[in-house]
């Protein structure tokens, strides 16, 4: 994915196939195989990561998160996009091409 591509609430995302990951308590550790870099995700990031299935839009993902967290939908959407965008740039998360769905 080009980093100039816009990610919005209708974007479908999935975990990159280049990532090996494991839960570490409430947190998560991820290894980018190609880059050889480890990443740590806190409990909230781990929750997002585990829900990512490559079939849901960001908005649908937020709907799932709202079932677990007492937060306004707009805040959840803003925070989720703020988490996903850098993950896409780092190669942890891929944007699913709508034609592949």
N, CA, C and O atoms as a DFTB+ gen file, in Angstrom:
404 C
 N C O
     1  1       0.834      -1.181       0.000
     2  2       0.000       0.000       0.000
     3  2       0.867       1.227       0.000
     4  3       1.844       1.293       0.746
     5  1       0.537       2.200      -0.816
     6  2       1.244       3.469      -0.819
     7  2       0.864       4.249       0.426
     8  3      -0.298       4.248       0.833
     9  1       1.842       4.917       1.035
    10  2       1.555       5.636       2.268
    11  2       0.681       6.853       2.028
    12  3       0.141       7.414       2.981
    13  1       0.527       7.279       0.774
    14  2      -0.320       8.431       0.480
    15  2      -1.802       8.043       0.408
    16  3      -2.666       8.917       0.344
    17  1      -2.099       6.745       0.419
    18  2      -3.477       6.277       0.356
    19  2      -4.203       6.652       1.641
    20  3      -3.666       6.494       2.737
    21  1      -5.417       7.146       1.497
    22  2      -6.194       7.576       2.648
    23  2      -6.856       6.384       3.326
    24  3      -7.428       5.510       2.675
    25  1      -6.762       6.374       4.646
    26  2      -7.441       5.355       5.443
    27  2      -8.591       6.052       6.139
    28  3      -8.396       7.049       6.833
    29  1      -9.800       5.521       5.949
    30  2     -10.971       6.124       6.587
    31  2     -11.833       5.015       7.187
    32  3     -11.429       3.853       7.228
    33  1     -13.007       5.385       7.643
    34  2     -13.876       4.430       8.333
    35  2     -14.376       3.307       7.432
    36  3     -14.785       2.258       7.930
    37  1     -14.352       3.506       6.122
    38  2     -14.821       2.478       5.188
    39  2     -13.690       1.584       4.678
    40  3     -13.932       0.662       3.899
    41  1     -12.464       1.850       5.112
    42  2     -11.313       1.050       4.709
    43  2     -11.343      -0.304       5.422
    44  3     -11.620      -0.380       6.619
    45  1     -11.058      -1.358       4.681
    46  2     -10.949      -2.702       5.259
    47  2      -9.461      -2.979       5.488
    48  3      -8.640      -2.789       4.591
    49  1      -9.127      -3.430       6.698
    50  2      -7.731      -3.685       7.043
    51  2      -7.570      -5.091       7.610
    52  3      -8.522      -5.703       8.092
    53  1      -6.329      -5.585       7.536
    54  2      -6.018      -6.913       8.080
    55  2      -4.582      -6.904       8.608
    56  3      -3.778      -6.035       8.270
    57  1      -4.292      -7.889       9.437
    58  2      -2.919      -8.064       9.910
    59  2      -2.045      -8.453       8.719
    60  3      -2.466      -9.227       7.860
    61  1      -0.840      -7.917       8.674
    62  2       0.093      -8.275       7.612
    63  2       0.515      -9.731       7.755
    64  3       0.684     -10.234       8.865
    65  1       0.682     -10.393       6.633
    66  2       1.168     -11.773       6.647
    67  2       2.643     -11.841       7.023
    68  3       3.166     -12.925       7.282
    69  1       3.320     -10.691       7.056
    70  2       4.732     -10.626       7.426
    71  2       4.941     -10.577       8.937
    72  3       6.073     -10.450       9.403
    73  1       3.856     -10.676       9.705
    74  2       3.936     -10.505      11.155
    75  2       3.682     -11.823      11.881
    76  3       2.685     -12.501      11.632
    77  1       4.592     -12.173      12.777
    78  2       4.365     -13.230      13.760
    79  2       4.033     -12.517      15.059
    80  3       4.663     -11.515      15.394
    81  1       3.055     -13.019      15.790
    82  2       2.670     -12.313      17.015
    83  2       2.268     -13.289      18.098
    84  3       1.907     -14.438      17.840
    85  1       2.345     -12.787      19.324
    86  2       1.974     -13.596      20.476
    87  2       1.457     -12.678      21.576
    88  3       1.964     -11.575      21.777
    89  1       0.444     -13.155      22.280
    90  2      -0.070     -12.410      23.424
    91  2       0.941     -12.497      24.556
    92  3       1.611     -13.513      24.742
    93  1       1.032     -11.408      25.305
    94  2       1.909     -11.348      26.476
    95  2       1.087     -10.724      27.596
    96  3       1.186      -9.525      27.858
    97  1       0.276     -11.547      28.254
    98  2      -0.681     -11.005      29.221
    99  2      -1.765     -10.273      28.451
   100  3      -2.352     -10.832      27.524
   101  1      -2.035      -9.034      28.824
   102  2      -3.011      -8.224      28.083
   103  2      -2.386      -7.574      26.860
   104  3      -3.097      -7.105      25.972
   105  1      -1.061      -7.543      26.809
   106  2      -0.346      -6.900      25.716
   107  2      -0.057      -7.901      24.601
   108  3      -0.458      -9.062      24.670
   109  1       0.644      -7.431      23.578
   110  2       0.948      -8.278      22.435
   111  2       2.332      -7.917      21.915
   112  3       2.704      -6.743      21.902
   113  1       3.088      -8.904      21.490
   114  2       4.392      -8.693      20.879
   115  2       4.294      -9.163      19.436
   116  3       3.786     -10.250      19.161
   117  1       4.787      -8.334      18.510
   118  2       4.726      -8.658      17.087
   119  2       6.124      -8.546      16.485
   120  3       6.867      -7.616      16.801
   121  1       6.477      -9.484      15.628
   122  2       7.750      -9.475      14.922
   123  2       7.475      -9.334      13.436
   124  3       6.766     -10.149      12.846
   125  1       8.042      -8.292      12.835
   126  2       7.947      -8.118      11.383
   127  2       9.056      -8.974      10.772
   128  3      10.236      -8.659      10.924
   129  1       8.690     -10.040      10.092
   130  2       9.656     -11.011       9.584
   131  2      10.646     -10.405       8.598
   132  3      11.841     -10.690       8.670
   133  1      10.171      -9.585       7.693
   134  2      11.033      -9.021       6.663
   135  2      12.011      -8.002       7.239
   136  3      13.178      -7.965       6.849
   137  1      11.531      -7.172       8.174
   138  2      12.364      -6.112       8.750
   139  2      13.161      -6.575       9.960
   140  3      14.158      -5.949      10.320
   141  1      12.732      -7.671      10.594
   142  2      13.403      -8.144      11.791
   143  2      13.211      -7.221      12.980
   144  3      14.073      -7.142      13.856
   145  1      12.091      -6.526      13.013
   146  2      11.811      -5.554      14.070
   147  2      10.662      -6.065      14.934
   148  3       9.655      -6.560      14.428
   149  1      10.838      -5.932      16.259
   150  2       9.784      -6.279      17.214
   151  2       8.976      -5.041      17.555
   152  3       9.514      -3.936      17.627
   153  1       7.686      -5.231      17.763
   154  2       6.787      -4.161      18.187
   155  2       5.994      -4.654      19.387
   156  3       5.644      -5.831      19.469
   157  1       5.716      -3.756      20.309
   158  2       4.880      -4.077      21.454
   159  2       3.585      -3.295      21.378
   160  3       3.601      -2.092      21.120
   161  1       2.475      -3.959      21.599
   162  2       1.169      -3.304      21.608
   163  2       0.582      -3.408      23.005
   164  3       0.636      -4.462      23.640
   165  1       0.020      -2.299      23.475
   166  2      -0.631      -2.324      24.784
   167  2      -1.968      -3.052      24.676
   168  3      -2.328      -3.547      23.609
   169  1      -2.690      -3.112      25.775
   170  2      -3.939      -3.884      25.819
   171  2      -4.938      -3.428      24.757
   172  3      -5.581      -4.260      24.117
   173  1      -5.071      -2.123      24.566
   174  2      -6.021      -1.616      23.571
   175  2      -5.561      -1.987      22.155
   176  3      -6.364      -2.442      21.340
   177  1      -4.278      -1.793      21.867
   178  2      -3.742      -2.177      20.564
   179  2      -3.879      -3.669      20.317
   180  3      -4.174      -4.099      19.202
   181  1      -3.663      -4.461      21.371
   182  2      -3.806      -5.915      21.254
   183  2      -5.249      -6.294      20.947
   184  3      -5.498      -7.217      20.172
   185  1      -6.199      -5.588      21.551
   186  2      -7.619      -5.855      21.292
   187  2      -7.946      -5.579      19.822
   188  3      -8.617      -6.382      19.173
   189  1      -7.476      -4.451      19.301
   190  2      -7.690      -4.123      17.884
   191  2      -7.054      -5.206      17.018
   192  3      -7.679      -5.709      16.084
   193  1      -5.816      -5.560      17.329
   194  2      -5.065      -6.542      16.544
   195  2      -5.808      -7.876      16.448
   196  3      -5.914      -8.463      15.371
   197  1      -6.313      -8.337      17.571
   198  2      -6.970      -9.639      17.585
   199  2      -8.295      -9.634      16.825
   200  3      -8.727     -10.674      16.328
   201  1      -8.938      -8.480      16.732
   202  2     -10.210      -8.376      16.015
   203  2      -9.996      -8.302      14.501
   204  3     -10.855      -8.735      13.733
   205  1      -8.858      -7.757      14.070
   206  2      -8.606      -7.585      12.634
   207  2      -8.734      -8.914      11.901
   208  3      -8.042      -9.879      12.224
   209  1      -9.612      -8.957      10.924
   210  2      -9.804     -10.204      10.182
   211  2      -9.737     -10.020       8.673
   212  3      -9.858     -10.987       7.921
   213  1      -9.543      -8.782       8.228
   214  2      -9.461      -8.543       6.795
   215  2     -10.799      -8.482       6.105
   216  3     -10.858      -8.376       4.880
   217  1     -11.889      -8.549       6.873
   218  2     -13.226      -8.497       6.291
   219  2     -14.037      -7.304       6.780
   220  3     -15.007      -6.907       6.135
   221  1     -13.645      -6.729       7.919
   222  2     -14.397      -5.610       8.496
   223  2     -13.802      -4.274       8.089
   224  3     -12.592      -4.138       7.910
   225  1     -14.686      -3.287       7.948
   226  2     -14.220      -1.918       7.777
   227  2     -13.751      -1.405       9.133
   228  3     -14.025      -2.019      10.164
   229  1     -13.048      -0.285       9.127
   230  2     -12.624       0.332      10.383
   231  2     -13.856       0.668      11.223
   232  3     -13.831       0.506      12.443
   233  1     -14.922       1.127      10.593
   234  2     -16.153       1.447      11.324
   235  2     -16.731       0.202      12.003
   236  3     -17.165       0.268      13.153
   237  1     -16.737      -0.926      11.300
   238  2     -17.225      -2.178      11.893
   239  2     -16.316      -2.638      13.033
   240  3     -16.790      -3.152      14.046
   241  1     -15.023      -2.451      12.860
   242  2     -14.067      -2.766      13.914
   243  2     -14.371      -1.941      15.161
   244  3     -14.352      -2.462      16.276
   245  1     -14.650      -0.650      14.969
   246  2     -15.013       0.217      16.098
   247  2     -16.294      -0.272      16.769
   248  3     -16.411      -0.217      17.993
   249  1     -17.241      -0.741      15.992
   250  2     -18.470      -1.288      16.564
   251  2     -18.178      -2.449      17.495
   252  3     -18.807      -2.576      18.546
   253  1     -17.233      -3.294      17.122
   254  2     -16.829      -4.412      17.988
   255  2     -16.155      -3.901      19.257
   256  3     -16.408      -4.409      20.349
   257  1     -15.296      -2.894      19.108
   258  2     -14.607      -2.335      20.277
   259  2     -15.592      -1.697      21.247
   260  3     -15.414      -1.776      22.463
   261  1     -16.628      -1.065      20.708
   262  2     -17.618      -0.398      21.558
   263  2     -18.400      -1.390      22.413
   264  3     -19.003      -1.000      23.412
   265  1     -18.398      -2.651      22.038
   266  2     -19.037      -3.680      22.859
   267  2     -18.235      -3.960      24.130
   268  3     -18.766      -4.515      25.092
   269  1     -16.955      -3.574      24.133
   270  2     -16.062      -3.862      25.256
   271  2     -15.652      -2.629      26.052
   272  3     -15.251      -2.743      27.211
   273  1     -15.749      -1.446      25.436
   274  2     -15.253      -0.232      26.076
   275  2     -16.351       0.817      26.158
   276  3     -17.143       0.978      25.229
   277  1     -16.390       1.523      27.273
   278  2     -17.363       2.590      27.498
   279  2     -16.762       3.903      27.000
   280  3     -16.167       4.660      27.767
   281  1     -16.930       4.156      25.712
   282  2     -16.383       5.352      25.082
   283  2     -17.337       5.770      23.969
   284  3     -18.045       4.935      23.406
   285  1     -17.355       7.053      23.655
   286  2     -18.207       7.537      22.566
   287  2     -17.694       7.001      21.231
   288  3     -16.490       6.827      21.040
   289  1     -18.614       6.747      20.323
   290  2     -18.256       6.189      19.014
   291  2     -17.255       7.076      18.280
   292  3     -16.306       6.566      17.685
   293  1     -17.449       8.388      18.311
   294  2     -16.552       9.301      17.592
   295  2     -15.128       9.219      18.136
   296  3     -14.163       9.267      17.372
   297  1     -14.999       9.097      19.448
   298  2     -13.669       8.988      20.055
   299  2     -13.033       7.651      19.682
   300  3     -11.846       7.595      19.359
   301  1     -13.808       6.594      19.725
   302  2     -13.310       5.271      19.337
   303  2     -12.815       5.294      17.890
   304  3     -11.746       4.764      17.589
   305  1     -13.585       5.901      17.007
   306  2     -13.212       5.964      15.597
   307  2     -11.923       6.752      15.403
   308  3     -11.035       6.323      14.667
   309  1     -11.818       7.912      16.066
   310  2     -10.617       8.741      15.953
   311  2      -9.395       8.001      16.485
   312  3      -8.346       7.982      15.842
   313  1      -9.532       7.394      17.658
   314  2      -8.411       6.678      18.266
   315  2      -8.016       5.444      17.459
   316  3      -6.831       5.130      17.346
   317  1      -8.994       4.751      16.904
   318  2      -8.699       3.553      16.115
   319  2      -7.966       3.924      14.831
   320  3      -7.002       3.259      14.453
   321  1      -8.416       4.980      14.160
   322  2      -7.704       5.451      12.965
   323  2      -6.286       5.889      13.323
   324  3      -5.347       5.631      12.570
   325  1      -6.130       6.553      14.474
   326  2      -4.806       7.006      14.913
   327  2      -3.884       5.823      15.209
   328  3      -2.665       5.956      15.095
   329  1      -4.436       4.682      15.582
   330  2      -3.646       3.469      15.793
   331  2      -3.327       2.788      14.460
   332  3      -2.192       2.371      14.230
   333  1      -4.318       2.677      13.590
   334  2      -4.161       1.925      12.344
   335  2      -3.218       2.615      11.366
   336  3      -2.390       1.952      10.742
   337  1      -3.326       3.930      11.221
   338  2      -2.528       4.635      10.208
   339  2      -1.023       4.402      10.361
   340  3      -0.374       4.052       9.376
   341  1      -0.437       4.580      11.554
   342  2       1.005       4.294      11.659
   343  2       1.328       2.807      11.507
   344  3       2.402       2.453      11.022
   345  1       0.410       1.942      11.917
   346  2       0.630       0.502      11.738
   347  2       0.703       0.142      10.262
   348  3       1.468      -0.743       9.879
   349  1      -0.076       0.811       9.437
   350  2      -0.012       0.591       7.989
   351  2       1.337       1.074       7.464
   352  3       1.983       0.381       6.677
   353  1       1.764       2.261       7.897
   354  2       3.059       2.797       7.444
   355  2       4.222       1.882       7.847
   356  3       5.191       1.752       7.099
   357  1       4.132       1.250       9.022
   358  2       5.206       0.371       9.507
   359  2       5.125      -1.038       8.922
   360  3       6.038      -1.842       9.110
   361  1       4.032      -1.339       8.212
   362  2       3.890      -2.654       7.599
   363  2       3.296      -3.711       8.511
   364  3       3.361      -4.901       8.199
   365  1       2.715      -3.298       9.637
   366  2       2.063      -4.245      10.541
   367  2       0.667      -4.608      10.059
   368  3       0.214      -5.742      10.219
   369  1       0.000      -3.637       9.473
   370  2      -1.379      -3.795       9.004
   371  2      -1.415      -3.468       7.519
   372  3      -0.771      -2.521       7.067
   373  1      -2.168      -4.252       6.768
   374  2      -2.356      -4.029       5.332
   375  2      -3.767      -3.537       5.064
   376  3      -4.715      -3.915       5.751
   377  1      -3.888      -2.689       4.054
   378  2      -5.196      -2.275       3.564
   379  2      -5.639      -3.311       2.541
   380  3      -4.873      -3.689       1.653
   381  1      -6.871      -3.764       2.670
   382  2      -7.420      -4.755       1.747
   383  2      -7.974      -4.028       0.531
   384  3      -8.775      -3.101       0.658
   385  1      -7.542      -4.453      -0.640
   386  2      -8.063      -3.887      -1.882
   387  2      -9.524      -4.293      -2.008
   388  3      -9.843      -5.479      -1.927
   389  1     -10.433      -3.307      -2.208
   390  2     -11.863      -3.641      -2.302
   391  2     -12.168      -4.688      -3.373
   392  3     -13.149      -5.421      -3.251
   393  1     -11.351      -4.768      -4.410
   394  2     -11.585      -5.746      -5.470
   395  2     -11.208      -7.159      -5.030
   396  3     -11.600      -8.135      -5.670
   397  1     -10.441      -7.272      -3.928
   398  2     -10.064      -8.588      -3.401
   399  2     -11.099      -9.125      -2.433
   400  3     -11.043     -10.293      -2.046
   401  1     -12.051      -8.277      -2.035
   402  2     -13.058      -8.683      -1.039
   403  2     -14.085      -9.594      -1.646
   404  3     -15.006     -10.033      -0.957
